[in-house]
Amino acid sequence: MQRVITQTLSIIKYSGFRTKVLFSCYRQTAAMSTLMINQPKYSWLKELGLKEENDGVYNGTWGGKGEVITSYCPANNEPIAKVRQATMQEYEESVKKAKDAWKVWADIPAPKRGEIVRQIGDALRKKSKVLGSLVSLEMGKIFVEGVGEVQEYIDVCDYAVGLSRMIGGPVLPSERPGHALIEQWNPVGLVGIITAFNFPVAVYGWNNAIALISGNVCLWKGAPTTPLTSVAVTKIVAEVLEENKLPGAICSMTCGGADIGTALAKDERVDLVSFTGSTNVGKQVALTVQERFGRQLLELGGNNAIIVFEDADLNLVIPSALFAAMGTAGQRCTTTRRLFLHESVHDVVVEKLAKAYKQVRIGDPWDPSTMYGPLHTKQAVDMYLAAVDQAKQQGGTVVYGGKVIDRPGNYVEPTIVTGLAHNAPIVHTETFAPILYVLKFKTEEEAFARNNEVKQGLSSSIFTTDMGKVFRWLGPKGSDCGIVNVNIPTSGAEIGGAFGGEKHTGGGRESGSDAWKQYMRRSTCTINYSKELPLAQGIKFE
């Protein structure tokens, strides 16, 4: 009898356990079936090598044993797919493999490295539209901006290919006979690249292409909210490296959160930390890297201004201000947040701009006809509402927008606020949202001073036909920003120029011009090819 009871209890326990397992499996299957990647409409995601649950570590081999995170679409807040993040052990492994890969990569001549970067650009070209669609789906920017962002990576690859045959230092005149004085530039080694959600492809591309031709290897930590884009880009790059029988760890990736970012900043094996993100986090990164006397490249916030003088061509002003304030739903570091209007044109510009705002097509970001998409997260919507409320409390008048749009996703109305003081606290606060503060001014000196009075110094622009104003704006008493424009918006920088800003923007420079120097170390070399030993400055030591 006892034996029968024991067997019965065992069967009941097993049945209960089996029920739990089956229910758990059912629940997991149901959760997976709700992922957007499993819907026929989004089957194109698999063209990028993505699946329901993706490896978030690459260092020559794929892995990911850390937390499983879900990526959500800002246009409807539905889950797209999942990514397994890196553990600290996998981070350690990735750093070691990257350092080993550098020993191979550094020995390859720069023009040959340029050839690999050319192939990366070509591989991106083949998937520019599908990768741009992913950027649109995961980040939330409109389709044309998503594709345009991939094009930036392609363009900087083209630029880097040419640069690979040009980088180098000068031969300088030596004061000593029989001596040569030269500058030698060498790679720093391992470049840690931490990027933000708003440009999940381009910013990595700026760093990656230039770092590679300079002879460096890269370890990338993308934004935690755009991990699928990081994985998709890395798959494209990894395939090129593998086809050329090069170590995949040359372009490593570790998806993760603050733990990975902190490790990169603290790690003395990381020779340069390139960080793009908020000023507050950037400051902590800078202090951590400086504590170990490491190198840093910071691309932080911007509280950018357009100044419109009385002689400005308003046919240029209106579309420029519209694009610069609303592009990427106000989530560019170069977004125009302050619009200074000469008092004689203030009212007419505000009227025309509000009318233009009404004509903007709002919708799904991957719809080619959409001009304005959602904010990236629900938290961003809360920050938008808080900023609008503060603007009202500080004396501002909302002449357009100011509300959340009643539809799925993180949509808010693009907003124009007038009547605030130029030094109102909210005006001096960078809110990553489509809020434009319109401010009056009387004189050139007043306008220039107000452009410069904020802590950030990224981008700026004036609209005028007066060449005197133009050159004073470009001069020592003009804009104190890293990007100083005339008759164009504050956003939309070309890759051929160095990109970056001053003051709380961080001082770093990426992409074009001589930004390559950030990724290399300089040695001054004196070579004595004579039989004599003359000393500098005519010193005699006999």
Legacy VTK file of the C-alpha trace (Angstrom):
# vtk DataFile Version 3.0
C-alpha trace
ASCII
DATASET POLYDATA
POINTS 542 float
0.000 0.000 0.000
2.792 2.401 0.970
4.528 1.617 -2.305
1.373 2.489 -4.301
0.970 5.780 -2.425
4.636 6.685 -3.060
4.318 5.887 -6.759
1.095 7.917 -6.987
2.721 10.934 -5.294
5.710 10.664 -7.652
3.404 10.676 -10.657
1.527 13.713 -9.310
4.813 15.594 -8.664
6.160 14.701 -12.107
2.903 15.720 -13.753
2.969 19.049 -11.930
6.600 19.632 -12.907
5.844 18.677 -16.512
2.881 21.052 -16.546
5.103 23.875 -15.288
7.751 23.124 -17.904
5.169 22.927 -20.680
3.548 26.181 -19.512
6.933 27.864 -19.330
7.821 26.649 -22.837
4.411 27.781 -24.096
4.880 31.197 -22.504
8.362 31.552 -24.039
7.073 30.450 -27.452
4.193 32.902 -27.192
6.588 35.689 -26.268
8.837 34.846 -29.228
5.841 34.770 -31.593
4.977 38.348 -30.649
8.398 39.603 -31.747
8.257 41.811 -34.821
11.023 39.784 -36.474
8.597 36.839 -36.696
5.954 38.858 -38.520
6.008 38.496 -42.337
6.076 42.285 -42.694
9.491 42.407 -41.020
11.029 39.258 -42.443
13.628 41.486 -44.156
15.388 41.700 -40.769
16.697 38.188 -41.414
18.574 39.509 -44.465
20.895 41.152 -41.892
21.512 37.820 -40.166
19.197 38.695 -37.274
16.999 36.160 -35.496
14.729 35.983 -32.448
17.626 35.909 -29.963
20.993 37.246 -31.104
24.564 36.947 -29.855
25.740 40.272 -28.441
29.475 39.548 -28.399
31.902 39.279 -31.292
35.670 38.908 -30.993
36.389 36.555 -33.863
33.675 34.221 -32.621
30.096 35.040 -31.643
28.815 34.698 -28.087
26.891 36.310 -25.290
26.265 34.800 -21.879
24.967 37.876 -20.083
21.515 39.368 -19.594
19.027 38.906 -22.427
17.545 42.270 -23.395
14.695 43.084 -25.741
14.893 45.823 -28.343
11.673 47.809 -28.844
10.380 49.802 -31.794
9.781 53.473 -30.804
6.960 53.793 -33.345
4.718 51.300 -31.526
6.714 50.078 -28.485
6.461 46.501 -29.749
9.392 44.113 -29.201
11.565 43.580 -32.277
14.007 40.871 -31.164
16.359 39.970 -28.314
20.122 40.220 -27.708
22.302 38.381 -25.185
24.710 40.891 -23.707
28.347 40.380 -22.714
29.487 39.226 -19.301
32.588 40.769 -17.748
34.429 37.543 -18.526
33.526 37.953 -22.200
34.657 41.581 -22.084
38.040 40.405 -20.751
38.271 37.810 -23.487
37.408 40.411 -26.139
40.095 42.836 -24.952
42.750 40.105 -24.973
41.760 38.926 -28.447
41.715 42.514 -29.738
45.208 43.168 -28.385
46.449 39.974 -30.071
44.743 40.970 -33.319
46.518 44.332 -33.227
49.880 42.563 -33.574
48.705 41.295 -36.953
46.879 44.441 -38.085
49.672 46.901 -37.195
52.122 45.043 -39.476
49.869 45.470 -42.512
50.845 48.554 -44.596
48.381 51.431 -44.339
47.269 51.277 -48.013
46.523 47.564 -47.562
44.483 48.402 -44.468
42.700 50.943 -46.661
41.781 48.153 -49.065
40.022 46.282 -46.246
38.127 49.447 -45.325
37.155 49.850 -48.995
35.656 46.360 -48.892
33.750 47.241 -45.707
32.284 50.259 -47.530
31.252 48.085 -50.467
29.650 45.514 -48.149
27.657 48.298 -46.510
26.559 49.576 -49.935
24.991 46.231 -50.732
22.849 46.391 -47.592
22.413 50.159 -47.177
18.637 50.151 -47.590
17.909 47.143 -45.386
20.342 48.389 -42.704
18.814 51.865 -42.966
15.399 50.271 -42.452
16.662 48.640 -39.257
17.956 51.992 -37.991
14.530 53.455 -38.713
12.749 50.568 -36.975
14.955 50.402 -33.882
16.054 54.017 -33.363
12.928 55.698 -34.718
14.375 58.152 -37.248
12.647 58.369 -40.611
13.677 55.984 -43.388
15.618 58.510 -45.492
17.635 59.512 -42.433
18.302 55.873 -41.585
19.646 55.166 -45.067
21.524 58.477 -44.983
23.217 57.414 -41.770
24.488 54.211 -43.378
25.671 56.340 -46.295
27.791 58.359 -43.845
29.643 55.186 -42.860
30.109 54.355 -46.550
31.358 57.871 -47.317
33.852 57.859 -44.465
35.123 54.475 -45.682
35.772 56.056 -49.104
37.486 58.983 -47.399
39.601 56.669 -45.239
40.783 54.667 -48.264
42.391 57.784 -49.747
43.664 58.852 -46.352
45.470 55.522 -45.938
47.950 56.696 -48.608
48.363 60.195 -47.165
48.757 60.033 -43.381
52.189 60.965 -42.129
54.331 63.681 -40.645
56.616 66.309 -42.167
60.370 66.327 -42.626
61.494 69.389 -40.679
64.683 71.434 -41.149
67.304 70.538 -38.553
69.627 73.209 -37.150
72.425 70.643 -36.995
74.440 69.650 -40.058
74.195 65.996 -41.070
70.917 65.548 -39.180
67.316 64.910 -40.254
64.314 65.899 -38.165
61.060 64.052 -38.915
57.653 63.322 -37.384
56.600 59.700 -37.183
52.943 58.767 -36.600
51.994 55.355 -35.208
48.671 53.796 -34.149
47.688 54.081 -30.494
46.612 50.414 -30.403
43.146 49.510 -29.105
40.338 52.049 -29.565
37.271 51.606 -27.352
34.216 53.098 -29.083
31.102 53.906 -27.042
28.240 55.215 -29.189
24.799 56.692 -28.528
21.325 55.639 -29.668
20.695 58.583 -31.998
23.343 57.633 -34.583
23.829 53.898 -34.016
25.695 53.367 -37.325
27.368 56.618 -38.399
29.279 57.478 -35.233
30.784 53.998 -35.081
31.632 54.351 -38.768
33.441 57.675 -38.293
35.596 56.141 -35.585
36.001 52.673 -37.048
37.107 53.574 -40.587
39.663 56.187 -39.514
40.935 54.075 -36.598
41.432 51.061 -38.891
43.493 52.783 -41.581
45.551 54.364 -38.785
46.535 50.844 -37.688
44.279 50.422 -34.673
41.851 47.697 -33.656
38.410 48.538 -32.245
36.169 47.363 -29.422
32.626 48.700 -29.799
29.949 49.128 -27.161
26.811 50.433 -28.810
23.799 51.921 -27.047
21.803 49.393 -24.980
18.593 50.480 -26.737
19.898 49.848 -30.283
21.671 46.485 -29.916
20.246 44.956 -33.092
21.893 47.658 -35.172
25.224 46.986 -33.443
24.900 43.274 -34.188
23.876 43.818 -37.823
26.750 46.236 -38.536
29.271 43.937 -36.871
28.068 40.985 -38.967
28.757 42.973 -42.143
32.238 44.049 -40.978
33.105 40.587 -39.603
32.309 38.928 -42.925
34.830 41.191 -44.698
37.545 40.412 -42.155
36.863 36.689 -42.313
36.882 36.658 -46.141
40.343 38.247 -46.002
41.521 35.681 -43.413
42.111 38.419 -40.849
41.372 38.114 -37.106
37.742 39.046 -36.471
38.809 40.636 -33.193
40.173 43.587 -35.219
36.575 44.845 -34.982
35.216 43.420 -31.730
31.844 44.196 -30.169
30.441 43.779 -26.673
26.798 44.709 -26.155
26.139 45.778 -22.601
25.241 48.501 -20.176
27.111 50.797 -17.825
29.284 47.926 -16.551
30.945 47.470 -19.947
31.278 51.224 -20.456
32.901 51.670 -17.050
35.272 48.782 -17.738
36.349 50.377 -21.023
36.993 53.722 -19.330
39.031 52.138 -16.512
40.973 49.654 -18.623
44.604 50.683 -19.163
44.777 48.267 -22.103
42.322 50.509 -23.982
44.594 53.127 -25.517
41.868 55.544 -26.641
38.283 55.808 -25.430
35.969 57.507 -27.924
32.712 58.378 -26.170
29.573 59.866 -27.729
26.701 60.676 -25.393
25.452 63.098 -22.772
27.653 65.687 -21.104
26.964 64.254 -17.652
28.079 60.727 -18.546
30.900 62.074 -20.701
32.290 63.967 -17.731
32.450 60.754 -15.697
34.128 58.937 -18.588
36.653 61.767 -18.939
37.530 61.739 -15.245
37.917 57.962 -15.217
40.128 57.893 -18.309
42.192 60.872 -17.126
42.771 59.211 -13.761
44.822 56.571 -15.590
46.336 59.188 -17.969
44.547 57.583 -20.893
43.457 59.188 -24.139
39.883 60.267 -24.704
37.799 61.606 -27.570
34.538 63.153 -26.393
31.496 64.043 -28.512
28.915 65.334 -26.039
25.926 67.669 -25.971
25.017 70.719 -27.998
22.682 73.653 -27.331
22.880 74.954 -30.866
21.642 78.274 -32.203
20.653 79.823 -35.507
20.874 83.626 -35.722
18.691 85.346 -38.344
19.590 88.933 -39.244
17.249 91.461 -40.790
18.805 90.990 -44.259
18.491 87.192 -44.232
16.885 85.286 -47.112
13.783 83.868 -45.410
13.391 81.328 -48.207
16.529 79.724 -46.776
15.721 80.368 -43.118
12.360 78.586 -42.884
13.339 75.167 -44.329
16.696 75.328 -42.524
15.135 75.977 -39.127
12.439 73.370 -39.794
14.933 70.620 -40.673
17.433 71.515 -37.957
14.810 71.655 -35.188
12.636 68.699 -36.248
15.091 66.336 -37.969
15.419 63.032 -36.080
12.615 64.397 -33.860
15.063 66.814 -32.243
17.436 64.033 -31.175
20.603 65.089 -32.972
23.479 66.578 -31.030
23.449 69.285 -33.736
19.694 69.959 -33.470
18.792 73.662 -33.408
17.334 74.391 -29.979
17.612 78.204 -29.980
16.479 80.461 -32.829
17.582 84.081 -32.435
15.551 86.398 -34.669
16.239 90.065 -35.252
13.297 91.984 -33.828
12.375 93.318 -37.280
11.759 89.827 -38.698
10.675 87.983 -35.540
6.927 87.947 -36.080
6.987 87.065 -39.772
9.470 84.198 -39.242
7.431 82.746 -36.371
4.274 82.895 -38.487
5.919 81.241 -41.498
7.633 78.614 -39.354
4.422 77.645 -37.546
2.691 77.290 -40.918
5.531 75.076 -42.156
5.301 72.901 -39.016
1.656 72.200 -39.795
2.587 70.725 -43.180
5.039 68.144 -41.815
3.875 64.555 -42.386
3.983 62.533 -39.148
3.854 58.745 -39.315
5.674 55.436 -39.218
9.375 56.205 -39.649
9.917 53.419 -42.221
7.191 54.879 -44.487
9.163 56.789 -47.177
6.610 59.638 -47.151
7.023 60.308 -43.407
8.995 63.434 -42.464
8.816 63.170 -38.681
8.881 60.106 -36.439
8.780 59.260 -32.732
11.100 59.933 -29.845
13.333 56.994 -28.988
11.892 56.033 -25.576
9.003 56.665 -23.226
11.464 58.406 -20.893
12.207 60.889 -23.685
8.491 61.687 -23.897
8.466 62.446 -20.157
11.497 64.741 -20.548
9.753 66.530 -23.417
6.631 67.160 -21.337
8.682 68.350 -18.367
10.602 70.799 -20.575
7.408 72.223 -22.112
5.969 72.677 -18.621
9.128 74.441 -17.403
9.132 76.703 -20.448
5.580 77.819 -19.642
6.450 78.373 -15.980
9.422 80.523 -16.974
7.320 82.833 -19.136
7.237 81.084 -22.500
4.279 80.818 -24.865
3.736 77.664 -26.902
2.791 78.856 -30.386
2.863 75.372 -31.884
2.791 71.847 -30.454
3.495 71.105 -26.811
1.522 67.872 -26.485
1.859 64.109 -26.835
0.292 62.753 -30.018
-2.526 60.270 -29.403
-1.252 57.240 -31.296
0.852 54.169 -30.488
4.526 54.811 -29.910
6.527 57.713 -28.504
5.147 60.527 -30.632
5.117 64.154 -29.515
4.258 67.332 -31.370
7.197 69.367 -32.656
7.086 72.507 -30.553
7.802 76.225 -30.933
8.083 78.390 -27.807
8.361 82.190 -27.839
8.634 84.893 -25.179
11.376 83.410 -23.001
14.397 85.330 -21.780
17.621 84.382 -23.568
19.090 83.231 -20.250
16.026 81.380 -18.922
17.135 78.128 -17.244
15.193 75.950 -19.687
16.787 77.735 -22.665
20.222 76.877 -21.282
19.196 73.226 -20.802
19.726 70.747 -23.629
16.496 68.757 -23.908
16.829 65.924 -26.434
13.443 66.612 -28.008
11.916 68.727 -30.820
11.484 71.950 -28.828
12.601 75.216 -30.443
12.998 78.339 -28.309
12.534 81.483 -30.427
14.260 84.571 -29.000
14.529 88.225 -30.078
17.710 90.277 -30.425
18.618 93.807 -31.511
22.329 93.974 -32.323
25.037 91.763 -33.783
27.109 91.907 -30.592
24.080 90.877 -28.558
23.330 87.913 -30.857
26.916 86.637 -30.902
27.199 86.900 -27.118
23.954 84.987 -26.614
25.056 82.248 -28.983
28.173 81.778 -26.841
26.649 82.074 -23.370
25.598 78.414 -23.055
27.992 75.781 -21.707
28.066 73.685 -24.870
29.890 74.682 -28.039
29.005 72.289 -30.833
27.211 73.884 -33.790
26.001 77.354 -34.773
24.817 79.250 -37.828
23.899 82.735 -39.006
21.705 83.820 -41.888
22.769 87.070 -43.530
23.927 88.573 -46.838
26.327 90.981 -45.105
29.890 89.726 -45.679
31.168 91.830 -42.789
28.890 89.931 -40.401
29.992 86.637 -41.975
33.690 87.173 -41.340
33.170 88.628 -37.870
31.091 85.495 -37.105
33.940 83.277 -38.280
36.544 85.321 -36.407
37.859 85.392 -32.818
34.900 87.391 -31.496
32.307 85.348 -33.341
30.982 81.871 -32.597
32.912 79.791 -30.055
31.603 76.497 -31.506
33.404 73.716 -33.321
30.979 74.030 -36.253
30.358 77.572 -37.491
27.980 77.837 -40.456
26.564 80.548 -42.688
23.200 80.327 -44.456
22.778 76.604 -43.732
21.325 74.719 -40.720
23.292 73.659 -37.634
22.796 69.981 -38.493
23.830 67.899 -41.480
27.648 68.113 -41.268
29.743 66.673 -44.110
32.255 63.899 -43.417
35.157 65.791 -45.027
35.428 68.264 -42.148
36.414 67.520 -38.572
33.274 67.020 -36.479
33.162 68.100 -32.838
32.798 71.004 -30.460
34.257 73.051 -27.644
33.565 73.587 -23.923
31.098 71.059 -22.480
30.800 69.414 -25.896
34.122 67.788 -25.076
36.719 69.093 -27.532
37.015 65.879 -29.565
37.159 65.733 -33.362
36.022 62.855 -35.564
35.699 62.067 -39.274
37.527 64.392 -41.698
40.316 66.970 -41.897
43.130 65.971 -39.504
40.855 64.111 -37.053
42.961 61.015 -37.859
45.595 62.416 -35.485
43.294 61.599 -32.557
43.814 57.904 -33.321
47.605 58.029 -33.577
50.607 58.965 -31.453
53.315 61.302 -32.678
57.065 60.883 -32.253
59.622 63.551 -33.107
62.674 61.756 -34.481
66.185 63.146 -34.943
68.511 61.069 -37.112
72.255 61.736 -37.182
73.705 60.503 -40.461
77.066 62.295 -39.988
80.274 61.381 -38.161
79.943 64.398 -35.844
77.914 64.960 -32.678
76.842 68.621 -32.602
74.373 69.533 -29.817
71.244 71.644 -30.218
71.294 75.349 -29.373
75.031 75.411 -30.079
75.907 73.879 -26.689
79.530 72.714 -26.346
80.221 69.746 -24.049
83.938 68.932 -24.401
LINES 1 543
542 0 1 2 3 4 5 6 7 8 9 10 11 12 13 14 15 16 17 18 19 20 21 22 23 24 25 26 27 28 29 30 31 32 33 34 35 36 37 38 39 40 41 42 43 44 45 46 47 48 49 50 51 52 53 54 55 56 57 58 59 60 61 62 63 64 65 66 67 68 69 70 71 72 73 74 75 76 77 78 79 80 81 82 83 84 85 86 87 88 89 90 91 92 93 94 95 96 97 98 99 100 101 102 103 104 105 106 107 108 109 110 111 112 113 114 115 116 117 118 119 120 121 122 123 124 125 126 127 128 129 130 131 132 133 134 135 136 137 138 139 140 141 142 143 144 145 146 147 148 149 150 151 152 153 154 155 156 157 158 159 160 161 162 163 164 165 166 167 168 169 170 171 172 173 174 175 176 177 178 179 180 181 182 183 184 185 186 187 188 189 190 191 192 193 194 195 196 197 198 199 200 201 202 203 204 205 206 207 208 209 210 211 212 213 214 215 216 217 218 219 220 221 222 223 224 225 226 227 228 229 230 231 232 233 234 235 236 237 238 239 240 241 242 243 244 245 246 247 248 249 250 251 252 253 254 255 256 257 258 259 260 261 262 263 264 265 266 267 268 269 270 271 272 273 274 275 276 277 278 279 280 281 282 283 284 285 286 287 288 289 290 291 292 293 294 295 296 297 298 299 300 301 302 303 304 305 306 307 308 309 310 311 312 313 314 315 316 317 318 319 320 321 322 323 324 325 326 327 328 329 330 331 332 333 334 335 336 337 338 339 340 341 342 343 344 345 346 347 348 349 350 351 352 353 354 355 356 357 358 359 360 361 362 363 364 365 366 367 368 369 370 371 372 373 374 375 376 377 378 379 380 381 382 383 384 385 386 387 388 389 390 391 392 393 394 395 396 397 398 399 400 401 402 403 404 405 406 407 408 409 410 411 412 413 414 415 416 417 418 419 420 421 422 423 424 425 426 427 428 429 430 431 432 433 434 435 436 437 438 439 440 441 442 443 444 445 446 447 448 449 450 451 452 453 454 455 456 457 458 459 460 461 462 463 464 465 466 467 468 469 470 471 472 473 474 475 476 477 478 479 480 481 482 483 484 485 486 487 488 489 490 491 492 493 494 495 496 497 498 499 500 501 502 503 504 505 506 507 508 509 510 511 512 513 514 515 516 517 518 519 520 521 522 523 524 525 526 527 528 529 530 531 532 533 534 535 536 537 538 539 540 541
